[in-house]
Amino acid sequence: MKIFLFLFFTLLFFKPSFSQTVQQNFNDLQVRNAIDVYNNYNANNAPVYNGEAYLFYIFKMEGDPYFETGIFSPGWVNYKGRKYESLKLIYDVVRNDLVLLSPFHQLAIVAQNQFVDSFSLLGHTFIALQEDHNQNLYNSGFYDLLYNGHIQFLERRVKTINSKIEGRIVVNQFIDKNRFYIHKGGLYYLVTNKKDVYRLFKDKIHDVKRFMRKNHLKLRHKNFESDMTKITAFYDQLTH
């Protein structure tokens, strides 16, 4: 009998706070469900899908015009200040077109670049930058943000088309013409070789050179991207 009374008064004492907790959890669940329902309902008509149909290349090619692959891959897009996730994307570097696969995989749609703030694809984050001569930036477009700290290391991916004739057939070759930049002190600097790196990081040049020797970083064309990412991160840690 004493045990029963103890349990009764214990439940009576905790009932208000327990009820409030249950009610709050229920309210939170209702809000989350409402957001999910809204997003699912509007998914097919989301503003990010407002664009022209993408026209695939039909001529004979060597290589391809895409970033990494022409197969639609998972990614997200920040569009008009809103983040859209679980999308299927390809990035046509030649045309500078971000292409989305519509719901139900019916249509490939070109996103309207002026509304794209950033996007992520295949482990890379691209940010939209506008030409600004005051910052030494002379090309608008999407820049691959390879390192993002107090300074940034970016790559503007560029592919050009070179046509040649094989027999009676025109073959179009896609050639990489990527350009690398360091964003430091509010300015963008084109980086193409060791000399540029030494000039930009001259305040810590001895440490940088020692780091490069220790890690066998040669900044050759084949490994320039990965080597420069490591060097930038090292310099950033030295100076901040």
C-alpha positions as CSV (number, residue, x, y, z in Angstrom):
1,M,0.0,0.0,0.0
2,K,2.8,2.4,0.9
3,I,4.5,1.7,-2.4
4,F,1.3,2.3,-4.3
5,L,0.8,5.7,-2.6
6,F,4.4,6.7,-3.3
7,L,4.1,5.9,-7.0
8,F,0.7,7.8,-7.1
9,F,2.0,11.0,-5.6
10,T,5.2,10.8,-7.7
11,L,3.2,10.6,-10.9
12,L,0.9,13.4,-9.6
13,F,3.9,15.6,-8.9
14,F,5.6,15.1,-12.3
15,K,2.5,15.1,-14.4
16,P,2.5,18.8,-15.4
17,S,6.1,18.9,-16.5
18,F,5.7,15.5,-18.2
19,S,2.7,16.7,-20.1
20,Q,4.4,19.9,-21.1
21,T,7.4,17.9,-22.5
22,V,5.1,15.6,-24.5
23,Q,3.1,18.6,-25.8
24,Q,6.3,20.4,-26.9
25,N,7.7,17.3,-28.6
26,F,4.4,16.9,-30.4
27,N,4.4,20.5,-31.5
28,D,8.0,20.2,-32.8
29,L,7.0,17.0,-34.7
30,Q,4.0,18.8,-36.2
31,V,6.3,21.7,-37.4
32,R,8.8,19.3,-39.0
33,N,6.1,17.3,-40.7
34,A,4.5,20.5,-42.0
35,I,7.9,21.6,-43.5
36,D,8.4,18.2,-45.1
37,V,4.9,18.2,-46.6
38,Y,5.5,21.7,-48.0
39,N,8.9,20.8,-49.5
40,N,7.5,17.5,-51.0
41,Y,4.5,19.3,-52.4
42,N,6.5,22.0,-54.0
43,A,9.5,19.8,-55.1
44,N,8.2,19.4,-58.7
45,N,7.6,23.1,-59.1
46,A,10.6,24.4,-57.1
47,P,12.1,27.7,-58.5
48,V,15.4,26.0,-59.0
49,Y,13.8,24.0,-61.9
50,N,12.8,27.2,-63.8
51,G,15.1,27.2,-66.8
52,E,15.5,26.1,-70.3
53,A,15.9,22.5,-71.5
54,Y,19.5,21.4,-71.7
55,L,20.7,20.5,-75.2
56,F,23.2,17.6,-75.2
57,Y,26.1,17.5,-77.6
58,I,25.6,15.4,-80.7
59,F,28.9,15.7,-82.5
60,K,31.8,13.3,-82.2
61,M,33.9,14.1,-79.2
62,E,37.3,13.4,-77.6
63,G,36.9,13.9,-73.9
64,D,33.8,15.6,-72.7
65,P,32.6,19.1,-71.7
66,Y,31.7,18.2,-68.1
67,F,33.2,18.6,-64.6
68,E,34.4,15.1,-63.8
69,T,31.5,13.2,-65.5
70,G,28.5,13.7,-67.7
71,I,26.5,11.3,-65.5
72,F,24.0,13.1,-63.2
73,S,25.3,12.9,-59.6
74,P,23.9,13.9,-56.2
75,G,24.4,17.5,-55.1
76,W,22.9,20.6,-53.7
77,V,22.3,24.1,-54.9
78,N,21.9,27.5,-53.1
79,Y,19.4,29.2,-55.4
80,K,17.9,32.7,-54.6
81,G,19.1,32.3,-51.0
82,R,17.5,28.9,-50.4
83,K,19.4,25.6,-50.3
84,Y,17.9,22.7,-52.4
85,E,19.3,19.3,-51.5
86,S,19.1,15.8,-52.9
87,L,19.3,17.0,-56.5
88,K,20.9,15.3,-59.5
89,L,23.4,17.6,-61.2
90,I,26.0,17.8,-64.0
91,Y,28.2,20.9,-64.6
92,D,28.9,21.7,-68.3
93,V,32.2,23.6,-68.0
94,V,32.3,24.6,-71.7
95,R,29.0,26.4,-71.5
96,N,29.2,27.3,-67.8
97,D,25.8,25.6,-67.4
98,L,24.7,23.9,-64.1
99,V,22.2,21.3,-65.3
100,L,19.6,19.7,-63.0
101,L,17.6,16.5,-63.6
102,S,14.0,17.3,-63.1
103,P,11.8,15.2,-60.8
104,F,10.9,11.8,-62.2
105,H,14.0,12.1,-64.5
106,Q,12.0,13.5,-67.4
107,L,14.0,16.5,-68.4
108,A,17.5,18.1,-68.0
109,I,17.1,21.7,-67.1
110,V,19.7,24.5,-67.1
111,A,19.7,26.5,-63.9
112,Q,19.6,30.3,-64.3
113,N,23.1,31.3,-63.3
114,Q,22.2,34.8,-62.0
115,F,20.2,33.1,-59.2
116,V,22.8,30.4,-58.3
117,D,24.9,31.4,-55.3
118,S,26.8,28.2,-54.9
119,F,26.5,24.4,-55.5
120,S,28.1,21.2,-54.5
121,L,28.9,18.3,-56.8
122,L,31.2,15.3,-56.4
123,G,32.7,16.6,-53.2
124,H,33.5,20.1,-54.6
125,T,31.8,23.3,-53.7
126,F,31.5,26.0,-56.4
127,I,30.7,29.6,-55.6
128,A,29.5,32.3,-57.9
129,L,31.8,35.3,-58.3
130,Q,31.1,38.4,-60.3
131,E,33.8,40.3,-62.3
132,D,35.3,43.0,-60.1
133,H,38.3,44.9,-61.3
134,N,38.8,46.5,-57.9
135,Q,39.5,43.0,-56.5
136,N,41.7,41.9,-59.5
137,L,38.9,39.6,-60.7
138,Y,38.2,39.8,-64.4
139,N,35.9,36.8,-65.1
140,S,32.5,36.1,-63.7
141,G,31.5,32.5,-63.2
142,F,31.6,29.5,-60.9
143,Y,34.8,29.0,-59.0
144,D,35.7,25.7,-57.3
145,L,36.6,26.5,-53.7
146,L,39.5,24.2,-53.0
147,Y,40.5,25.8,-49.7
148,N,38.4,28.1,-47.6
149,G,40.1,29.7,-44.6
150,H,41.4,33.2,-43.8
151,I,42.7,33.0,-47.4
152,Q,41.1,31.0,-50.2
153,F,42.4,28.9,-53.0
154,L,40.1,28.6,-56.0
155,E,40.0,27.1,-59.4
156,R,38.1,28.5,-62.4
157,R,37.5,25.5,-64.5
158,V,37.6,26.2,-68.2
159,K,37.4,23.9,-71.2
160,T,37.8,24.9,-74.8
161,I,36.9,23.0,-78.0
162,N,39.4,22.2,-80.7
163,S,38.0,20.8,-83.9
164,K,39.9,18.5,-86.2
165,I,39.0,16.3,-89.3
166,E,39.5,12.6,-89.3
167,G,38.7,11.3,-92.7
168,R,35.4,13.0,-93.5
169,I,34.3,13.4,-89.9
170,V,34.8,16.4,-87.7
171,V,36.0,15.5,-84.2
172,N,35.8,18.0,-81.4
173,Q,38.4,17.8,-78.6
174,F,37.8,19.2,-75.2
175,I,40.9,20.8,-73.7
176,D,41.3,21.9,-70.1
177,K,42.4,25.5,-69.6
178,N,41.9,25.7,-65.8
179,R,43.1,28.8,-63.9
180,F,44.0,29.0,-60.2
181,Y,43.6,31.9,-57.8
182,I,44.6,32.9,-54.3
183,H,42.2,35.3,-52.6
184,K,44.2,37.2,-50.0
185,G,43.8,40.6,-48.5
186,G,40.6,41.3,-50.5
187,L,42.3,40.7,-53.8
188,Y,42.4,37.8,-56.3
189,Y,45.8,36.7,-57.6
190,L,46.4,34.4,-60.5
191,V,48.7,31.5,-59.6
192,T,50.5,29.6,-62.3
193,N,53.9,28.5,-60.9
194,K,56.3,28.5,-58.0
195,K,57.3,32.0,-58.6
196,D,53.8,33.2,-58.1
197,V,53.5,31.2,-54.9
198,Y,56.8,32.5,-53.5
199,R,55.7,36.1,-54.3
200,L,52.4,35.7,-52.6
201,F,53.7,34.0,-49.5
202,K,57.0,35.8,-49.3
203,D,56.5,36.8,-45.6
204,K,56.8,33.1,-44.7
205,I,58.8,32.0,-47.7
206,H,61.4,30.0,-45.7
207,D,58.8,28.0,-43.9
208,V,56.8,27.4,-47.1
209,K,59.9,26.1,-49.0
210,R,60.8,23.8,-46.1
211,F,57.2,22.5,-46.0
212,M,57.4,21.9,-49.8
213,R,60.7,20.0,-49.6
214,K,59.5,17.9,-46.6
215,N,56.3,16.9,-48.4
216,H,57.8,16.6,-51.9
217,L,55.5,19.3,-53.3
218,K,56.7,20.2,-56.8
219,L,53.8,22.3,-58.1
220,R,54.0,20.5,-61.4
221,H,51.0,20.6,-63.8
222,K,49.7,17.2,-63.0
223,N,49.6,17.7,-59.2
224,F,49.3,21.5,-59.1
225,E,45.8,21.5,-57.6
226,S,46.5,19.1,-54.7
227,D,50.0,20.5,-54.0
228,M,48.7,24.1,-53.9
229,T,45.8,23.2,-51.6
230,K,48.2,21.8,-49.1
231,I,50.6,24.8,-49.3
232,T,47.7,27.3,-48.9
233,A,46.4,25.5,-45.9
234,F,49.9,25.4,-44.4
235,Y,50.5,29.1,-45.0
236,D,47.1,30.0,-43.5
237,Q,47.9,28.1,-40.3
238,L,51.3,29.9,-40.1
239,T,49.7,33.4,-40.4
240,H,46.5,33.0,-38.4
